[in-house]
């Protein structure tokens, strides 16, 4: 897979960003459990690791914006934006600790975004020239 294809295909970018986000979310507990023995009573979340959430959120926003614009299925636009909004709310909630939302929720939403991008790429591509701008 070449870089130009990833840049030009928002669904591919979305799948990659959502999959990396999911891997990041799954790896976090294991990394901090392994690290906890050496950093008792200190903040064990490095700044660079916390920043990855925002980077993945920004990448997924760009991918969804373009995918929603170019999809041939109008309902996919709503599915993309609702899923991204839920991901945004969960990540902001995690940063600010507003509500106790189960950690598995972010896994579900990230997986949903991967699935939506895959489905959109496979079945909902707009073939008209007006969609490719």
LUMNU-498411 format. One record per residue (C-alpha): residue in one letter; x, y, z. Coordinates in steps of 0.02 Angstrom, whole numbers, plus 50000, padded with zeros to 5 digits. Layout:
BEGIN
REC  resn   east  north     up
REC     a      X      Y      Z
...
***
This chain:
BEGIN
REC  resn   east  north     up
REC     x  50000  50000  50000
REC     x  50079  50163  49948
REC     x  50067  50329  50040
REC     x  49976  50418  49896
REC     x  49835  50289  49907
REC     x  49817  50319  50093
REC     x  49812  50508  50070
REC     x  49684  50499  49929
REC     x  49571  50368  50009
REC     x  49491  50434  50166
REC     x  49418  50264  50209
REC     x  49591  50186  50211
REC     x  49653  50328  50321
REC     x  49501  50307  50433
REC     x  49528  50119  50450
REC     x  49712  50144  50492
REC     x  49679  50284  50617
REC     x  49536  50190  50701
REC     x  49635  50029  50710
REC     x  49785  50118  50784
REC     x  49669  50205  50908
REC     x  49597  50036  50956
REC     x  49771  49961  50977
REC     x  49823  50112  51080
REC     x  49670  50090  51193
REC     x  49700  49904  51214
REC     x  49886  49924  51248
REC     x  49870  50063  51376
REC     x  49818  49958  51527
REC     x  49953  49829  51494
REC     x  50090  49958  51473
REC     x  50044  50047  51633
REC     x  50027  49888  51734
REC     x  50202  49839  51678
REC     x  50266  50013  51715
REC     x  50179  50034  51884
REC     x  50309  49943  51985
REC     x  50438  50078  51953
REC     x  50328  50231  51969
REC     x  50221  50207  52123
REC     x  50125  50365  52175
REC     x  50173  50464  52020
REC     x  50079  50505  51861
REC     x  50122  50359  51749
REC     x  50040  50429  51593
REC     x  50178  50509  51488
REC     x  50126  50665  51395
REC     x  50167  50589  51226
REC     x  50051  50441  51262
REC     x  49907  50555  51314
REC     x  49932  50657  51155
REC     x  49903  50505  51045
REC     x  49717  50510  51087
REC     x  49703  50685  51014
REC     x  49808  50640  50862
REC     x  49699  50489  50823
REC     x  49543  50594  50850
REC     x  49607  50726  50727
REC     x  49655  50595  50597
REC     x  49485  50512  50611
REC     x  49400  50683  50595
REC     x  49490  50717  50432
REC     x  49451  50543  50365
REC     x  49268  50553  50414
REC     x  49247  50727  50343
REC     x  49307  50667  50172
REC     x  49218  50498  50181
REC     x  49054  50581  50227
REC     x  49075  50701  50082
REC     x  49111  50565  49954
REC     x  48998  50422  50009
REC     x  48857  50370  49892
REC     x  48746  50320  50039
REC     x  48669  50468  50134
REC     x  48643  50365  50293
REC     x  48830  50333  50303
REC     x  48859  50519  50332
REC     x  48754  50512  50490
REC     x  48834  50348  50545
REC     x  49008  50423  50524
REC     x  48971  50584  50617
REC     x  48873  50502  50758
REC     x  49013  50376  50785
REC     x  49147  50510  50781
REC     x  49047  50618  50902
REC     x  49033  50472  51023
REC     x  49220  50442  51009
REC     x  49252  50627  51041
REC     x  49138  50627  51194
REC     x  49220  50470  51265
REC     x  49396  50538  51242
REC     x  49353  50708  51318
REC     x  49264  50620  51460
REC     x  49417  50512  51489
REC     x  49530  50666  51494
REC     x  49415  50763  51613
REC     x  49342  50616  51713
REC     x  49164  50683  51705
REC     x  49064  50520  51700
REC     x  49117  50342  51741
REC     x  49104  50264  51567
REC     x  49167  50084  51549
REC     x  49332  50070  51457
REC     x  49256  49942  51338
REC     x  49149  50081  51262
REC     x  49297  50158  51172
REC     x  49341  49986  51101
REC     x  49166  49968  51033
REC     x  49162  50142  50953
REC     x  49336  50122  50877
REC     x  49286  49953  50805
REC     x  49126  50029  50738
REC     x  49226  50164  50647
REC     x  49341  50034  50570
REC     x  49188  49937  50512
REC     x  49101  50092  50442
REC     x  49255  50141  50341
REC     x  49274  49964  50277
REC     x  49090  49954  50228
REC     x  49095  50126  50147
REC     x  49251  50083  50047
REC     x  49179  49918  49989
REC     x  48997  49963  49953
REC     x  48967  50151  49955
REC     x  49094  50231  49840
REC     x  49026  50377  49741
REC     x  49079  50358  49559
REC     x  49024  50531  49500
REC     x  49152  50667  49470
REC     x  49063  50788  49588
REC     x  49102  50674  49735
REC     x  49289  50670  49709
REC     x  49325  50852  49750
***
